[in-house]
Amino acid sequence: MYKEYSKYLKEKYGEKVYKLPISLKETNCPNRDGNISFGGCTYCGDEGVGFENLSANLSVKEQLLKNKEFISKKYKAKKFIAYFQSYSNTYIPTHLFKKYVNEAVLDDIVDISISTRPDCINEDYLNILKDIKDNHNLDITIELGLQTANYKTLNKINRGHTLAEYIEAVNIIKSYNFNVCTHIILNLPWDTIEDTIETAKIVSVLKTDFVKLHALYIEKNTILAKQYINNEFSMLPLDDYIEKVITFLEYLDPKIAIQRIIGRAPEEFTLFSNWGMSWWKIKEMIEQKMKEESRFQGRLFTYTNGKALKKFD
Ligand code: SF4
């Protein structure tokens, strides 16, 4: 029905591969420290959307080894992705970035994955990663938050960048032959189904490699939480989210691997999270509906390479 990232990894590396999250204490975000704005994205909490991580006071190597020991024991895992997850990891001095990413070059690491914002991409950081790729034969993935192609919604959630910065960032990253993973929030209350479709088309034509779909959750003590309490918007019903995920997948290039179709958020930190249901139950509901309605990823991927034309002459 859709191309699952876990299967993609298994095919590529010959066995299951696990992500090891890393936090850096120096990382911040230009959308929080005043460089672009002080407020940050309206939904952003204190941890910069990385609540599952170990303490940033541990070194990169310590975090990797600790997580690796735990995951190896639990799943008998042998291959890993070093995942720099919190905040914007290409928004630190380049000498520190170089030190940290090089610490992540360990024998059983197959990919270094860097989460950041589209407006924090520049060649100084990419050249450091290129050296690692060339010298150690590792894959490099850059995770970009786009959230939606609707630049008016991007403004409403105070992303601090528009669609153009995302397009430019993907083009630069692709010129290095790195992978791109794009984060999308599919139930932003200001987006319509047309925005969902356009977002799927944009990430497909830009040849992003992976997507990570999330449902919007409302973390306590955020700007979004205040707006929610003041009834400035209401959350869409679960059925809408399910329909948007399926429509998104139908328009998506079938070659793109899906890292997640629903995110996870701990209930104790949120006012609203996944309609009070577990993420895996929602995943099951999406898959069930796709099966019942014979819908699948790429079913409506008919808009590239001249395929949208009805007649050619
Ligand atoms: S880009 Fe990420 S870290 Fe920065 S404000 Fe937005 S959600 Fe928070």
Residues whose N, C-alpha, C, O or C-beta is under 5 A from the ligand:
A	BS01	SF4	C29 N31 R32 G40 C41 C44 G48 Y87 R117
